[in-house]
Amino acid sequence: MATPTPDDDEFFNDVLSLGAAAKASRDEGLPPAAREMFNDLASERASDFARKYGSDRGTG
């Protein structure tokens, strides 16, 4: 098994951050304002993730 690199750690942290925000945005136990805030955060995280790890990464 390969040894994780700092890039791996950053990637997995980004995935976990996006997933946590997306999950919280759907948590009906939270007040609507909190779900909306997490939805906005998930959208930001998704945009950041696409910019960092999009399909054109590593080409050119």
Backbone bond lengths (Angstrom), bond angles and torsions (degrees), N, CA, C in turn:
res aa  C-N    CA-C-N  psi(-1)  N-CA   C-N-CA  omega(-1)  CA-C   N-CA-C  phi
1 M - - - 1.457 - - 1.528 108.32 -
2 A 1.307 115.96 137.62 1.462 121.29 -177.91 1.523 110.91 -71.43
3 T 1.317 115.26 149.20 1.458 121.45 176.82 1.526 108.63 -79.89
4 P 1.337 117.98 128.17 1.468 119.71 179.05 1.532 111.34 -59.77
5 T 1.297 115.24 142.90 1.462 121.41 177.13 1.520 108.81 -105.70
6 P 1.331 117.72 166.91 1.466 119.46 175.57 1.529 112.07 -56.23
7 D 1.344 117.20 -34.47 1.464 119.75 177.25 1.524 110.99 -63.71
8 D 1.352 115.85 -39.04 1.464 119.75 176.78 1.517 110.37 -62.02
9 D 1.323 116.46 -45.78 1.461 120.55 179.95 1.523 110.90 -59.87
10 E 1.320 116.86 -44.11 1.463 120.71 179.64 1.529 110.50 -63.42
11 F 1.330 117.05 -42.85 1.455 121.41 179.28 1.528 110.78 -60.08
12 F 1.334 116.70 -50.17 1.456 119.72 -178.40 1.527 111.87 -66.28
13 N 1.312 118.31 -35.70 1.467 120.89 174.77 1.522 110.41 -62.47
14 D 1.330 116.84 -40.78 1.467 120.36 178.30 1.527 111.22 -65.25
15 V 1.328 116.86 -41.88 1.468 120.83 178.11 1.524 110.30 -62.62
16 L 1.328 116.30 -46.41 1.463 119.93 -178.89 1.526 111.84 -64.31
17 S 1.317 116.44 -39.49 1.462 120.77 178.97 1.526 110.99 -62.99
18 L 1.324 116.09 -44.89 1.460 120.60 178.16 1.525 110.60 -62.97
19 G 1.317 116.39 -45.71 1.465 120.39 -179.26 1.516 113.20 -63.66
20 A 1.322 116.75 -41.10 1.468 120.28 179.90 1.525 111.11 -64.64
21 A 1.320 116.39 -42.73 1.470 119.83 179.69 1.524 110.44 -66.29
22 A 1.336 117.19 -41.67 1.464 120.53 179.72 1.530 111.07 -64.42
23 K 1.319 116.17 -42.51 1.467 119.78 179.76 1.532 110.74 -64.66
24 A 1.319 116.82 -44.97 1.470 120.24 -179.91 1.524 111.00 -63.16
25 S 1.315 117.47 -31.81 1.473 119.94 -179.17 1.523 111.75 -67.02
26 R 1.333 117.36 -18.83 1.471 121.24 179.53 1.518 113.09 -104.50
27 D 1.332 117.36 2.96 1.464 121.62 -177.47 1.523 109.82 -76.64
28 E 1.319 116.03 104.60 1.467 120.38 -176.87 1.522 112.87 -70.58
29 G 1.319 117.84 -8.14 1.458 121.38 175.63 1.523 112.57 -78.62
30 L 1.331 116.32 -13.46 1.469 121.22 178.53 1.527 110.26 -90.01
31 P 1.317 116.97 153.52 1.459 119.58 175.34 1.535 110.12 -63.21
32 P 1.328 117.61 151.34 1.460 121.01 -179.71 1.535 113.76 -53.33
33 A 1.317 117.19 -38.58 1.475 119.79 -179.73 1.532 110.69 -63.93
34 A 1.327 116.93 -38.05 1.466 120.20 178.72 1.528 110.42 -68.75
35 R 1.334 116.92 -41.58 1.468 119.75 177.92 1.517 110.85 -62.39
36 E 1.325 116.85 -39.77 1.465 120.76 178.40 1.531 110.61 -63.97
37 M 1.337 116.34 -42.27 1.459 119.87 178.63 1.530 110.56 -62.17
38 F 1.345 117.15 -43.99 1.459 120.14 178.37 1.526 111.49 -66.98
39 N 1.325 117.64 -33.52 1.457 120.68 176.12 1.530 110.21 -63.56
40 D 1.318 116.68 -44.10 1.467 120.54 176.90 1.530 110.75 -62.06
41 L 1.328 115.84 -42.63 1.464 120.41 178.98 1.528 110.76 -63.15
42 A 1.325 117.15 -42.39 1.467 120.55 178.66 1.526 110.59 -62.51
43 S 1.319 117.10 -39.31 1.473 120.53 177.76 1.523 111.06 -63.16
44 E 1.323 115.98 -42.37 1.470 120.05 177.62 1.523 110.55 -63.60
45 R 1.337 116.12 -45.16 1.464 120.31 -179.73 1.533 110.61 -62.77
46 A 1.330 117.11 -39.54 1.467 120.63 179.48 1.526 110.78 -64.50
47 S 1.326 116.89 -41.45 1.465 120.41 177.67 1.520 110.86 -64.22
48 D 1.338 116.22 -44.96 1.468 120.41 177.90 1.526 110.71 -60.61
49 F 1.333 116.10 -42.73 1.455 120.78 -178.86 1.530 110.58 -63.61
50 A 1.323 116.56 -43.77 1.472 120.59 179.44 1.524 110.96 -63.10
51 R 1.317 116.37 -38.98 1.462 119.80 178.11 1.528 111.53 -64.80
52 K 1.328 116.07 -43.11 1.465 120.31 -177.10 1.521 113.64 -76.17
53 Y 1.337 116.95 -37.65 1.450 120.56 -170.11 1.530 113.02 -123.92
54 G 1.330 116.66 20.08 1.454 121.03 -178.87 1.522 113.41 -59.51
55 S 1.302 115.96 171.82 1.466 120.89 -174.02 1.528 112.77 -65.97
56 D 1.338 118.49 -19.38 1.461 119.55 179.80 1.530 112.42 -88.58
57 R 1.335 116.85 -0.32 1.473 120.58 179.78 1.529 110.13 -64.90
58 G 1.308 115.55 130.53 1.449 120.48 176.05 1.516 114.68 84.05
59 T 1.317 117.36 7.23 1.467 119.37 177.75 1.510 108.95 -112.01
60 G 1.292 115.75 163.46 1.461 119.35 174.51 1.417 113.53 101.38
